[in-house]
Every structure is written in structure tokens, then in C-alpha cells.
Amino acid sequence: YTGVSFDKAMNKWQAQISIDGKQRRIGYYENEEEGGADYARAVFKYKGQGALDKAREAKEENSFAFDLRDIPPQLPIPKSAGHIKEGASKYKGVYFNKPMKKWQTQIMIAGKSQFIGYYDNDEEAAVDYARAVVKFKGQGALGKARDQNSFIIDLSDVPPQSPISKSEGRIKEGASKYTGVSFDKRMNKWQGKIHIDGKNRLIGYYENEEEAAVDYARAVVKFKGQGALGKARDQNSFIIDLSDVPPQSPISKSEGRIKEGAS
């Protein structure tokens, strides 16, 4: 968008406008769309509607217009449960634009993110995103996108399982004491993941590690069988307990065997 650039130092998008021969910063933004919207507002305020219209006309020759009238409605592409953040759309290609207070959709074409439109609900936006995929990438690309997002972990048919505890020697400080569970700092929640068909699949996010561990054990039963769950428990059953051994002096290495920086 005109007036918008990425500031690497701030790791944010910024919008700037030239007023009286000087570059004036409008603000920093999480995405370029918000910066572009505020740049247009600044042009209107400081240069008038005529200048804004002129700027749009100057870009008209190179503008990428979306005309989806020749594409029939398409079913939205749902995200898998593991891909949905709290408050986000459940459909691929759609997110909520806070400054505009509307759902927005855009698509990557020739390495560039192209804006499709604003919508009052995410279902309408998702339908047009799917139509844009068909128009610019083909029906095959739409089918592939559905396949990539079709893996959903449904554990409703698996009864609760006791968690798989790690042996004490395998537990890092701050890590979960259960296999298949880790803390996601970005989400500020515990998450459960399982390896299936060579890929790490997200099971879900949880308030505590015990809940995540129970669902991880259930996922092992569902996708790998009861035997795999038993094997996982056996592999983690060796616990180093030194409570019955008195303190001992360390075993020193000979000088010739000590590398720089080593113990």
C-alpha cells in the first residue's frame, strides 16, 4: 500500500506522509492493511479528498481488481482445530480487521498479498476467499487447501487415559512432567502435540498440563493403539531415585581429557 513500509528495528509496519516537505510518521501497525487505512485517512485530513482521489487514480492502472462474478459460491475452507487461535476466524484466508471493525480476506498471488474485501461476518469472507482460490489458482488448488486443513483431532470417542509421566531425568526446568506436552509462551497455555504420518499435529491448548497430558494419551490410543500407549509408559518408567544413597565426592577427569569450557 502507498505510504506504508516495514520498520525492521521495530518489527512493525509504519505509515508516513509528506507534509510541508517533511516526512511525518503516522504510526506503527501489526499489519500493512491498518497502516494503509490510516495513511489514506491522513491524506484526506491534510491534503483533501481531491488528493486522495488523485492518488487512487494514479494507482488505477496497476491496481489488482477482484471480480468474482464469474465464479459460483464455494464452500469455505475450514481450519483444523489446531490452527484456530482464540478470537480468530475458523476459516482459512480470513481475519478480523480491528480498525475497520470488519472481517477481511486476502489471497497470495504471484508472491503478493492481494486484498479481496471487507465483510460483516467471516463466513461471507471465507466464501469469497474460496472463490478467489478457484479463479486465480484453479479448482485443484482449492481441493488441496481443503486436504491440508482436514486433519482434525476428535477424541470424543476415546475415554480418559492417565497421563504418560516422564522419568525425572528427562524433565527440564519449566517443562511439563508429561510426555507430549509443552508450554506455548505465545499463547500462554499448555499444548498437546502428537506425531502422526511424519507430521506434528496439534491436539489443543489447555489451562494446565494435566488436561493436555490426558488428551495426549487419548490421542495415542486413537491413532496408534493401546499397545503404543503401554510401550510409551514402559519407555518412561525408569526413574532415577538416589534418596537411599549418601553424598559422594565427584569423579575428577585427568587434565589431558578436559576440553576448554567443559566440566
HUPELIN-V168797 format. One record per pair of residues at least 12 apart in sequence whose C-alpha atoms are under 10 Angstrom apart, sorted by the first residue. I is the first residue (numbers start at 1). GAP is how many residues later the second one is. If there is no record, write none. Layout:
i	gap
I	GAP
I	GAP
This chain:
i	gap
1	14
1	31
1	32
1	34
1	35
1	36
1	38
1	39
1	58
2	13
2	14
2	15
2	30
2	33
2	34
2	35
2	37
2	38
2	53
2	54
2	57
3	12
3	13
3	14
3	15
3	22
3	23
3	29
3	32
3	33
3	34
3	35
3	36
3	37
3	40
4	12
4	13
4	22
4	23
4	24
4	25
4	27
4	28
4	29
4	30
4	31
4	32
4	33
4	34
4	35
5	23
5	27
5	30
5	31
6	22
6	23
6	24
6	25
6	26
7	21
7	22
10	18
10	19
11	17
11	18
11	19
12	15
12	16
12	17
12	18
12	19
12	20
12	23
13	14
13	15
13	16
13	17
13	18
13	19
13	20
13	21
13	22
13	23
14	12
14	13
14	14
14	15
14	16
14	17
14	18
14	20
14	21
14	22
14	24
14	25
15	12
15	13
15	14
15	17
15	19
15	20
15	21
15	22
15	23
15	24
15	25
15	27
16	12
16	19
16	20
16	22
16	23
16	26
17	22
17	23
17	25
17	26
17	29
18	25
18	28
19	24
19	27
19	28
25	14
26	12
26	13
26	15
26	16
27	12
31	66
33	64
33	66
33	67
33	71
33	82
34	63
34	64
34	65
34	66
35	64
37	62
37	63
38	61
39	13
40	12
40	13
40	15
40	16
43	12
63	51
64	50
64	51
64	52
65	49
65	50
65	51
66	48
66	49
66	50
66	51
66	62
66	66
66	69
67	49
67	65
67	68
68	48
68	60
68	61
68	63
68	64
68	66
68	67
69	62
70	61
70	65
71	57
71	59
71	60
71	61
71	63
71	64
72	55
72	56
72	59
72	62
73	51
73	54
73	55
73	56
73	57
73	58
74	52
74	53
74	54
74	55
74	56
74	57
74	58
74	59
74	60
74	68
75	48
75	51
75	52
75	53
75	54
75	55
75	56
75	67
75	71
76	14
76	15
76	16
76	17
76	46
76	47
76	48
76	49
76	50
76	51
76	52
76	53
76	54
76	55
76	66
76	70
77	13
77	14
77	15
77	16
77	17
77	46
77	49
77	50
77	52
77	53
77	65
77	66
77	68
77	69
77	70
77	71
77	72
77	73
78	12
78	13
78	14
78	15
78	45
78	48
78	67
78	68
78	71
78	72
79	12
79	13
79	14
79	66
79	67
79	69
79	70
79	71
79	72
79	73
80	12
80	66
80	68
80	69
80	70
80	71
80	72
80	73
80	121
80	122
81	68
81	69
81	70
81	71
81	72
81	73
81	121
81	122
81	123
82	67
82	69
82	70
82	71
82	109
82	110
82	111
82	119
82	120
82	121
82	122
82	123
83	66
83	69
83	118
83	119
83	120
83	121
84	120
85	102
85	120
86	101
88	15
88	34
89	14
89	15
89	32
89	33
89	34
89	36
89	37
90	32
90	33
90	36
91	14
91	31
91	32
91	34
91	35
91	36
91	38
91	39
91	58
92	13
92	14
92	15
92	30
92	33
92	34
92	37
92	38
92	53
92	54
92	57
93	12
93	13
93	14
93	15
93	23
93	29
93	32
93	33
93	34
93	35
93	36
93	37
93	40
94	12
94	13
94	24
94	25
94	27
94	28
94	29
94	30
94	31
94	32
94	33
94	34
94	35
95	23
95	27
95	30
95	31
96	22
96	23
96	24
96	25
96	26
97	21
97	22
100	18
100	19
101	17
101	18
101	19
102	15
102	16
102	17
102	18
102	19
102	20
102	23
103	14
103	15
103	16
103	17
103	18
103	19
103	20
103	21
103	22
103	23
104	12
104	13
104	14
104	15
104	16
104	17
104	18
104	20
104	21
104	22
104	25
105	12
105	13
105	14
105	17
105	19
105	20
105	21
105	22
105	23
105	24
105	27
106	12
106	19
106	20
106	22
106	23
106	26
107	22
107	23
107	25
107	26
107	29
108	25
108	28
108	29
109	24
109	27
109	28
110	26
115	14
116	12
116	13
116	16
117	12
129	13
130	12
130	15
130	16
133	12
151	50
151	51
152	49
152	50
152	51
153	41
153	48
153	49
153	50
153	51
153	66
153	69
153	70
154	49
154	64
154	65
154	68
155	48
155	60
155	61
155	63
155	64
155	66
155	67
156	62
157	61
157	65
158	57
158	59
158	60
158	61
158	63
158	64
159	55
159	56
159	58
159	59
159	62
159	63
160	51
160	54
160	55
160	56
160	57
160	58
161	52
161	53
161	54
161	55
161	56
161	57
161	58
161	59
161	60
161	68
162	48
162	49
162	51
162	52
162	53
162	54
162	55
162	56
163	14
163	15
163	16
163	17
163	18
163	46
163	47
163	48
163	49
163	50
163	51
163	52
163	53
163	54
163	55
163	66
163	70
164	13
164	14
164	15
164	16
164	17
164	46
164	49
164	50
164	52
164	53
164	65
164	66
164	68
164	69
164	70
164	71
164	72
164	73
165	12
165	13
165	14
165	15
165	48
165	67
165	68
165	71
165	72
166	12
166	13
166	14
166	66
166	67
166	69
166	70
166	71
166	72
166	73
167	12
167	66
167	68
167	69
167	70
167	71
167	72
167	73
168	68
168	69
168	70
168	71
168	72
168	73
169	67
169	69
169	70
169	71
169	72
170	66
170	69
175	15
175	34
176	14
176	32
176	33
176	34
176	36
176	37
177	32
177	33
177	36
178	14
178	31
178	32
178	34
178	35
178	36
178	38
178	39
178	58
179	13
179	14
179	15
179	33
179	34
179	37
179	38
179	53
179	54
179	57
180	12
180	13
180	14
180	15
180	23
180	29
180	32
180	33
180	34
180	35
180	36
180	37
180	40
181	12
181	13
181	22
181	24
181	25
181	27
181	28
181	29
181	30
181	31
181	32
181	33
181	34
181	35
182	23
182	27
182	30
182	31
183	22
183	23
183	24
183	25
183	26
184	21
184	22
187	18
187	19
188	17
188	18
188	19
189	15
189	16
189	17
189	18
189	19
189	20
189	23
190	14
190	15
190	16
190	17
190	18
190	19
190	20
190	21
190	22
190	23
191	12
191	13
191	14
191	15
191	16
191	17
191	18
191	20
191	21
191	22
191	24
191	25
192	12
192	13
192	14
192	17
192	19
192	20
192	21
192	22
192	23
192	24
192	25
192	27
193	12
193	19
193	20
193	22
193	23
193	26
194	22
194	23
194	25
194	26
194	29
195	24
195	25
195	28
195	29
196	23
196	24
196	27
196	28
197	26
202	14
203	12
203	13
203	16
204	12
216	13
217	12
217	15
217	16
220	12
